[in-house]
Amino acid sequence: MAKSIKREEEVVVISGTHRGKRGKVLEVKVGQSVLVEGVNLITKYERKSQENPEGSSVKREAAIHYSNVMSAEKFDAKAKAN
């Protein structure tokens, strides 16, 4: 099955804990996953370094399997038809 999800495309999460959220695709990974802006956020902790002497925590997007997202255009058309 060919992937129809492209970078910078708006998508809707159709399954999982983030169901119903919308966002732009930031990156399509080599495997079968995508990064969606504002969806599936995780906290990464950065250790202390010379550039960052206090350390910090950063919120980042984690990958989602591409089968769990659908193009927003398709989703809206499907919802309109029903």
C-alpha positions as CSV (number, residue, x, y, z in Angstrom):
1,M,0.0,0.0,0.0
2,A,1.4,3.4,-1.0
3,K,1.5,6.1,1.6
4,S,-0.7,9.1,0.6
5,I,0.4,11.3,3.5
6,K,2.9,14.1,2.4
7,R,4.9,16.6,4.4
8,E,3.1,19.9,5.2
9,E,-0.3,18.3,4.6
10,E,-3.0,18.8,7.2
11,V,-4.2,15.5,8.8
12,V,-6.7,14.3,11.4
13,V,-5.8,11.5,13.9
14,I,-8.5,8.9,13.4
15,S,-7.6,6.4,16.2
16,G,-5.7,6.2,19.4
17,T,-5.6,8.5,22.5
18,H,-5.3,11.7,20.3
19,R,-8.3,10.9,18.2
20,G,-9.9,13.9,16.5
21,K,-6.9,16.2,16.8
22,R,-5.7,18.0,13.6
23,G,-2.2,19.2,12.7
24,K,0.3,19.6,9.9
25,V,2.7,16.8,9.1
26,L,6.2,17.8,10.1
27,E,8.0,14.8,8.9
28,V,7.3,11.5,7.2
29,K,9.7,8.9,8.6
30,V,11.4,6.1,6.6
31,G,9.5,3.4,8.4
32,Q,5.7,3.7,8.7
33,S,5.4,6.7,11.0
34,V,4.8,10.4,10.8
35,L,5.3,13.4,13.1
36,V,2.2,15.6,13.4
37,E,2.4,19.1,14.9
38,G,0.9,19.4,18.3
39,V,-0.1,15.7,18.6
40,N,1.5,13.0,20.8
41,L,3.7,15.3,22.7
42,I,6.3,13.9,25.0
43,T,8.8,15.5,27.4
44,K,12.5,15.2,26.7
45,Y,14.9,16.1,29.4
46,E,18.2,17.7,28.3
47,R,21.2,17.2,30.5
48,K,23.4,20.0,31.8
49,S,26.0,21.3,29.3
50,Q,28.1,24.3,28.7
51,E,25.4,25.8,26.4
52,N,22.6,24.9,28.9
53,P,24.1,25.0,32.4
54,E,20.8,24.3,34.3
55,G,19.4,21.6,32.0
56,S,15.8,21.8,30.9
57,S,12.7,19.8,29.7
58,V,11.4,20.2,26.2
59,K,8.0,19.1,24.8
60,R,8.4,17.4,21.4
61,E,6.2,15.5,19.0
62,A,6.6,11.7,18.9
63,A,5.9,9.5,15.9
64,I,2.5,8.1,15.1
65,H,1.9,5.2,12.7
66,Y,0.6,6.5,9.4
67,S,-2.4,4.3,9.4
68,N,-3.7,6.3,12.4
69,V,-4.0,9.5,10.4
70,M,-6.1,10.6,7.5
71,S,-5.9,13.6,5.2
72,A,-8.1,16.4,6.5
73,E,-9.7,16.9,3.1
74,K,-10.8,13.2,2.9
75,F,-12.0,13.3,6.5
76,D,-14.1,16.4,5.9
77,A,-15.6,15.0,2.7
78,K,-16.4,11.7,4.5
79,A,-18.1,13.6,7.4
80,K,-20.0,15.8,5.0
81,A,-21.3,12.7,3.0
82,N,-22.7,11.1,6.2
